[in-house]
Amino acid sequence: MAVARTPDELRTIVEGGRLAVVLGVEVDKIGNFGPGATPQTIDAEIAALHATGVRYVLPIHLTDNVFGDTALYQDFHNLLDVAENGAWWAVGCAARADQVAFEAKSLGSIFNPFLPPNAPQFPSYPSCRFQRNGVIEFDGHVNARTANGLTSLGDFAIAAMMKRGMIVDIDHMSDRAANRTLTRAAAVPGGGYPVMSGHTGIRDRSAQFGAENSRTTTQLARIACLGGMFGLGTGASNGTRAVDWTTQYARGYEVMRRAFAPGGLCPQETPLGVGFIGLGTDANSLVKTPRAPMLDPVGPPRSTDIYNPNNPVNAGVPPLSRSTQGTRTWDYNTDGVAHYGMFADFLRDVRTLPANATMTGRQIFDDQMMYGADYFYRMWLKADTQKARVP
């Protein structure tokens, strides 16, 4: 149930600095570290980032680095790996229970001009196909470069970040690296250290969420128990549909909520509050924004009446008008999220939808997401409190 805030309480939150812009880092190689990196040089770099105000870090991005292994989910990134590191991905087989469907494939000769001189020959990857009860099943490809996903320097770096109260985001980490980071965070005495997963989906065997960059339900439960937060992404290859995003949100919410229930992963713990799932856009020039419901190429076209203040589904929120710049006016129904400001239109659409049999889009928006900033503050506060206990 949502915790209501009076105007005076909200004013105290703002005046107390509990709402802030968080400076983060998401690059392939922090410090441009290579083979010569040492714990001393890594600690100095993390200290320098912290001194400039950085409080949010993704230790691993699109390529393997000295900290650990990247998640395999886009074959083009394999080209980046050989260009930056001189080696193709080291691919292994996922466990069947991990629900990985991604299969690493050769890029083809068209990309040869982009390879560095003397690039190694493309390796032969394991098929990861096994016969079970007379059926051939593909278990999925994952990054198997290191045994734990994190190198010894990666273990050191994660601890160095946590000791400074920085928020560690496990997105783009291989499955092994993400699990190793969650294990390290859980080992911090006094309730663990909160970990973030800011812009991805919930793992299943679909083409969209079947790679190790998506979170398993077990990982979501572990994040909840640590007091961390999950950002449900919108970066589907052809643009996210509001109806699908709303359903996925409800699924993730149930997983994270039940972690605290009897029989859950951490029934002895208490949630930091509500709003532990937010909107993880990752919007940039390469990631598509949510698509127009009237021009949906997959599902049946639908129209959402989000601009009509007299529509009962819009009750309880200020009227939403179409965004305009100069002579151009955008309509979410036909333009989708055409620019960043129209995520408000997307979320207003979410608010009108059913999520599942027990949760509505209105509950998602009003009772959960509207408290996300407050939850993020509480998560950050826990990180700052727990930093002194990081081993």
C-alpha positions as CSV (number, residue, x, y, z in Angstrom):
1,M,0.0,0.0,0.0
2,A,1.4,3.4,-0.9
3,V,2.6,5.8,1.8
4,A,0.9,9.2,1.3
5,R,3.1,12.3,1.7
6,T,1.7,15.6,2.9
7,P,2.9,18.9,1.2
8,D,5.0,19.6,4.3
9,E,6.6,16.2,4.2
10,L,7.4,16.6,0.5
11,R,8.8,20.0,1.2
12,T,11.1,18.5,3.8
13,I,12.2,15.9,1.4
14,V,13.2,18.5,-1.2
15,E,14.8,20.9,1.2
16,G,16.7,18.0,2.8
17,G,18.3,17.1,-0.5
18,R,16.4,13.9,-0.9
19,L,15.6,14.7,-4.6
20,A,18.8,15.1,-6.6
21,V,20.3,14.5,-10.0
22,V,22.5,11.5,-9.8
23,L,25.7,11.6,-11.9
24,G,26.4,8.2,-13.3
25,V,29.0,6.4,-15.5
26,E,28.2,3.8,-18.2
27,V,31.2,3.2,-20.4
28,D,33.0,0.1,-21.7
29,K,36.2,0.6,-19.9
30,I,36.3,2.8,-16.8
31,G,39.7,4.5,-16.6
32,N,40.5,2.9,-20.0
33,F,42.1,0.1,-17.9
34,G,44.0,-2.6,-19.7
35,P,46.4,-5.4,-18.7
36,G,48.5,-3.1,-16.6
37,A,45.7,-2.2,-14.2
38,T,46.3,-2.7,-10.5
39,P,44.1,-2.4,-7.4
40,Q,45.9,0.9,-6.6
41,T,45.2,2.4,-10.0
42,I,41.6,1.2,-9.9
43,D,41.0,2.6,-6.5
44,A,42.5,5.9,-7.5
45,E,40.2,6.1,-10.5
46,I,37.1,5.3,-8.5
47,A,38.2,7.9,-5.9
48,A,38.5,10.4,-8.7
49,L,35.1,9.6,-10.0
50,H,33.6,9.9,-6.6
51,A,35.3,13.2,-6.0
52,T,33.7,14.6,-9.2
53,G,30.3,13.6,-7.9
54,V,29.7,10.2,-9.5
55,R,27.5,8.1,-7.4
56,Y,26.0,5.6,-9.9
57,V,28.3,3.2,-11.8
58,L,27.8,0.4,-14.3
59,P,31.2,-1.4,-13.9
60,I,30.7,-3.4,-17.1
61,H,29.1,-2.3,-20.4
62,L,29.1,-3.6,-24.0
63,T,32.5,-5.4,-23.9
64,D,34.6,-7.5,-21.6
65,N,36.9,-5.4,-19.4
66,V,39.4,-5.8,-16.5
67,F,36.5,-6.0,-14.1
68,G,34.6,-8.8,-15.7
69,D,32.4,-10.2,-18.5
70,T,29.8,-8.5,-20.5
71,A,26.3,-9.9,-21.1
72,L,25.8,-11.6,-24.5
73,Y,22.7,-10.3,-26.2
74,Q,23.7,-8.6,-29.5
75,D,26.1,-10.2,-32.0
76,F,27.4,-6.8,-33.2
77,H,28.9,-6.3,-29.7
78,N,31.2,-9.3,-30.4
79,L,32.8,-7.1,-33.1
80,L,33.3,-4.4,-30.4
81,D,34.9,-7.0,-28.2
82,V,37.5,-8.1,-30.7
83,A,38.2,-4.5,-31.7
84,E,38.8,-3.4,-28.1
85,N,40.2,-6.5,-26.6
86,G,41.7,-8.5,-29.5
87,A,39.5,-11.5,-28.7
88,W,36.0,-12.8,-29.6
89,W,33.5,-13.7,-26.9
90,A,34.2,-16.8,-24.9
91,V,30.9,-18.5,-25.1
92,G,29.5,-21.2,-22.9
93,C,26.2,-22.9,-22.3
94,A,23.6,-21.6,-19.9
95,A,21.9,-23.7,-17.4
96,R,18.4,-24.8,-18.6
97,A,16.8,-23.1,-15.6
98,D,18.3,-19.8,-16.6
99,Q,15.9,-19.4,-19.5
100,V,18.5,-18.1,-22.0
101,A,17.5,-18.3,-25.6
102,F,20.3,-16.1,-27.2
103,E,22.5,-17.8,-29.7
104,A,25.9,-16.2,-30.6
105,K,26.5,-16.2,-34.4
106,S,29.1,-15.1,-36.8
107,L,28.7,-11.6,-38.2
108,G,29.6,-12.5,-41.7
109,S,32.2,-11.2,-44.1
110,I,30.5,-7.8,-44.5
111,F,32.0,-6.7,-41.2
112,N,35.6,-7.8,-42.1
113,P,36.6,-4.2,-42.9
114,F,35.9,-3.2,-39.3
115,L,38.1,-5.9,-37.8
116,P,41.5,-4.8,-36.4
117,P,44.7,-6.1,-38.2
118,N,45.6,-9.7,-37.4
119,A,42.2,-10.3,-35.7
120,P,41.8,-13.9,-34.6
121,Q,39.7,-16.3,-36.6
122,F,36.1,-16.5,-35.5
123,P,35.9,-19.3,-33.0
124,S,33.6,-22.3,-33.1
125,Y,31.0,-22.0,-30.4
126,P,29.3,-24.9,-28.6
127,S,25.9,-25.8,-29.9
128,C,24.4,-26.0,-26.3
129,R,21.7,-28.3,-27.7
130,F,20.9,-31.3,-25.6
131,Q,18.4,-34.1,-25.9
132,R,16.0,-34.5,-23.1
133,N,13.1,-37.0,-23.2
134,G,13.5,-37.3,-26.9
135,V,13.4,-33.5,-27.5
136,I,16.4,-31.4,-28.6
137,E,16.5,-28.3,-26.4
138,F,18.8,-25.2,-26.8
139,D,20.0,-24.0,-23.4
140,G,21.3,-20.7,-24.6
141,H,24.7,-19.0,-25.0
142,V,26.3,-17.0,-22.1
143,N,29.6,-15.4,-21.5
144,A,32.0,-17.9,-20.0
145,R,35.3,-16.0,-20.0
146,T,35.9,-16.1,-16.3
147,A,34.7,-18.6,-13.7
148,N,32.8,-16.0,-11.5
149,G,32.0,-13.4,-14.2
150,L,34.1,-10.9,-12.2
151,T,37.9,-10.9,-12.2
152,S,39.8,-10.4,-9.0
153,L,40.2,-6.8,-10.0
154,G,36.4,-6.7,-10.5
155,D,35.8,-8.0,-7.1
156,F,38.1,-5.3,-5.8
157,A,36.4,-2.6,-7.8
158,I,32.9,-3.5,-6.7
159,A,34.0,-3.4,-3.1
160,A,35.8,0.0,-3.6
161,M,32.6,1.4,-5.1
162,M,30.4,0.1,-2.3
163,K,32.9,1.4,0.4
164,R,32.2,4.9,-1.0
165,G,28.4,4.5,-1.0
166,M,28.2,4.4,-4.7
167,I,25.2,2.7,-6.4
168,V,26.3,-0.3,-8.5
169,D,24.2,-1.2,-11.5
170,I,24.5,-4.8,-12.7
171,D,23.0,-4.3,-16.1
172,H,25.2,-5.4,-19.0
173,M,27.0,-7.8,-16.7
174,S,27.1,-11.5,-17.7
175,D,24.9,-13.8,-15.7
176,R,27.8,-15.0,-13.7
177,A,29.1,-11.4,-13.0
178,A,25.6,-10.2,-12.0
179,N,25.2,-13.2,-9.6
180,R,28.6,-12.7,-8.2
181,T,27.9,-9.0,-7.5
182,L,24.6,-9.8,-5.8
183,T,26.4,-12.4,-3.7
184,R,29.0,-9.8,-2.6
185,A,26.3,-7.3,-1.8
186,A,24.4,-9.8,0.3
187,A,27.5,-10.6,2.3
188,V,27.6,-7.0,3.7
189,P,26.5,-7.3,7.4
190,G,23.4,-5.6,8.6
191,G,21.1,-6.3,5.7
192,G,23.3,-6.3,2.7
193,Y,24.1,-3.5,0.2
194,P,21.5,-2.3,-2.3
195,V,22.2,-3.1,-5.9
196,M,20.4,-1.6,-9.0
197,S,19.3,-3.0,-12.3
198,G,18.3,0.1,-14.2
199,H,17.2,-0.6,-17.7
200,T,16.4,-4.1,-18.8
201,G,13.6,-6.7,-19.0
202,I,12.5,-9.8,-17.1
203,R,14.1,-13.0,-18.4
204,D,12.1,-15.5,-20.5
205,R,12.8,-17.6,-23.6
206,S,11.5,-14.9,-26.0
207,A,13.6,-13.2,-28.6
208,Q,13.2,-9.9,-26.7
209,F,14.1,-11.0,-23.1
210,G,15.9,-14.3,-23.7
211,A,19.5,-13.1,-23.2
212,E,21.6,-12.9,-20.1
213,N,21.3,-9.1,-20.0
214,S,17.7,-9.5,-18.7
215,R,17.0,-10.3,-15.1
216,T,15.8,-13.7,-13.9
217,T,13.1,-13.7,-11.3
218,T,15.6,-15.0,-8.8
219,Q,17.8,-12.0,-9.4
220,L,14.9,-9.7,-9.0
221,A,14.0,-11.3,-5.7
222,R,17.7,-10.9,-4.6
223,I,17.6,-7.2,-5.6
224,A,14.4,-6.7,-3.6
225,C,15.9,-8.3,-0.5
226,L,19.0,-6.0,-0.7
227,G,16.8,-2.9,-0.8
228,G,17.7,-2.4,-4.5
229,M,15.7,-1.1,-7.4
230,F,14.7,-2.4,-10.9
231,G,14.1,-0.2,-13.9
232,L,11.9,-2.0,-16.5
233,G,13.3,-1.1,-19.9
234,T,11.5,0.1,-23.0
235,G,14.2,-0.8,-25.5
236,A,12.5,-3.5,-27.6
237,S,13.9,-3.9,-31.1
238,N,10.7,-2.5,-32.7
239,G,9.6,-0.3,-29.8
240,T,7.9,-1.3,-26.6
241,R,4.1,-1.7,-26.5
242,A,2.4,-0.2,-23.4
243,V,0.3,-3.3,-23.0
244,D,3.3,-5.5,-22.8
245,W,5.3,-3.2,-20.5
246,T,2.4,-3.0,-18.1
247,T,2.1,-6.8,-18.0
248,Q,5.8,-7.1,-17.4
249,Y,5.7,-4.5,-14.6
250,A,3.0,-6.4,-12.8
251,R,5.1,-9.6,-13.2
252,G,8.2,-8.0,-11.8
253,Y,6.2,-6.4,-8.9
254,E,4.8,-9.7,-7.8
255,V,8.2,-11.4,-7.8
256,M,9.9,-8.6,-5.8
257,R,6.9,-8.2,-3.4
258,R,6.7,-11.9,-2.7
259,A,10.4,-12.0,-1.7
260,F,9.4,-10.6,1.7
261,A,6.4,-12.8,2.2
262,P,6.5,-16.1,4.2
263,G,8.3,-18.6,2.1
264,G,10.0,-15.9,0.1
265,L,13.7,-15.3,-0.2
266,C,13.9,-12.9,2.7
267,P,10.8,-13.0,4.9
268,Q,12.8,-11.6,7.8
269,E,13.4,-8.4,5.9
270,T,11.2,-5.3,5.5
271,P,10.9,-3.4,2.2
272,L,12.3,0.1,2.1
273,G,9.0,1.3,0.8
274,V,7.0,1.1,-2.4
275,G,8.1,2.1,-5.8
276,F,11.0,-0.4,-6.2
277,I,10.3,-0.7,-9.9
278,G,10.7,2.3,-12.2
279,L,10.8,3.1,-15.9
280,G,14.2,2.2,-17.4
281,T,14.2,4.1,-20.7
282,D,17.9,3.9,-21.9
283,A,16.7,6.3,-24.6
284,N,19.4,7.3,-27.0
285,S,20.0,7.4,-30.7
286,L,20.2,3.6,-31.0
287,V,17.3,2.5,-28.8
288,K,13.8,2.8,-30.0
289,T,11.2,4.5,-27.8
290,P,7.7,3.0,-27.2
291,R,5.7,2.7,-30.4
292,A,2.4,4.2,-31.5
293,P,-0.5,2.0,-30.4
294,M,-2.6,3.0,-33.5
295,L,0.2,1.9,-35.8
296,D,1.2,-1.3,-33.9
297,P,2.8,-3.6,-36.5
298,V,2.4,-6.7,-34.2
299,G,-0.8,-6.4,-32.2
300,P,-4.2,-5.1,-33.3
301,P,-4.2,-1.2,-33.5
302,R,-5.7,0.4,-30.5
303,S,-6.5,4.0,-29.5
304,T,-6.0,5.4,-26.1
305,D,-8.0,8.4,-25.0
306,I,-5.3,9.9,-22.8
307,Y,-5.9,13.6,-23.8
308,N,-9.6,13.7,-22.9
309,P,-10.0,15.1,-19.3
310,N,-13.6,13.9,-19.3
311,N,-12.7,10.3,-19.8
312,P,-13.2,8.4,-16.5
313,V,-9.8,6.6,-17.0
314,N,-8.1,9.9,-16.7
315,A,-9.7,10.7,-13.3
316,G,-7.4,11.8,-10.5
317,V,-4.6,13.2,-12.6
318,P,-4.1,16.6,-14.3
319,P,-5.3,16.8,-17.9
320,L,-2.7,15.8,-20.4
321,S,-2.4,17.8,-23.6
322,R,-0.6,16.9,-26.8
323,S,3.0,18.3,-26.9
324,T,3.6,21.0,-29.5
325,Q,6.7,22.7,-30.8
326,G,6.3,25.4,-33.4
327,T,3.7,24.2,-35.9
328,R,4.2,20.5,-35.1
329,T,1.9,18.7,-32.7
330,W,2.5,15.1,-31.7
331,D,-0.2,12.5,-30.8
332,Y,1.0,9.5,-28.9
333,N,-1.6,7.3,-30.7
334,T,0.0,7.9,-34.1
335,D,3.5,9.1,-33.2
336,G,4.4,7.0,-30.2
337,V,7.1,8.4,-27.9
338,A,8.4,10.8,-30.6
339,H,10.6,12.7,-28.1
340,Y,11.7,12.2,-24.5
341,G,8.9,14.4,-23.1
342,M,6.3,12.0,-24.4
343,F,7.2,9.3,-21.9
344,A,4.5,11.1,-19.9
345,D,2.1,10.1,-22.6
346,F,3.3,6.5,-22.5
347,L,2.9,6.4,-18.8
348,R,-0.6,7.9,-19.0
349,D,-1.4,5.1,-21.4
350,V,0.0,2.6,-18.9
351,R,-2.4,4.1,-16.3
352,T,-5.4,3.2,-18.4
353,L,-4.5,-0.4,-19.0
354,P,-5.2,-3.7,-17.1
355,A,-1.9,-5.3,-16.0
356,N,-3.1,-8.7,-14.9
357,A,-6.0,-10.2,-13.0
358,T,-5.1,-8.5,-9.7
359,M,-3.3,-5.3,-10.7
360,T,-4.2,-2.3,-12.9
361,G,-2.2,0.2,-14.7
362,R,-3.6,2.9,-12.3
363,Q,-2.2,1.0,-9.4
364,I,1.1,0.7,-11.1
365,F,1.3,4.4,-11.7
366,D,-0.4,5.9,-8.7
367,D,0.6,3.5,-6.0
368,Q,4.1,2.4,-7.1
369,M,5.8,4.5,-9.7
370,M,4.9,7.9,-8.2
371,Y,6.9,6.9,-5.2
372,G,10.0,5.8,-7.1
373,A,12.0,8.9,-6.3
374,D,11.4,8.4,-2.6
375,Y,12.4,4.8,-2.9
376,F,15.5,5.7,-4.8
377,Y,16.4,8.1,-2.0
378,R,15.9,5.4,0.6
379,M,18.0,2.9,-1.4
380,W,20.8,5.5,-1.7
381,L,20.5,6.3,2.0
382,K,20.9,2.6,2.8
383,A,24.0,2.4,0.5
384,D,25.5,5.4,2.4
385,T,24.8,3.7,5.7
386,Q,26.1,0.3,4.7
387,K,29.3,1.5,3.1
388,A,31.2,1.3,6.4
389,R,30.3,-2.4,6.7
390,V,31.6,-3.5,3.3
391,P,34.3,-6.1,3.8
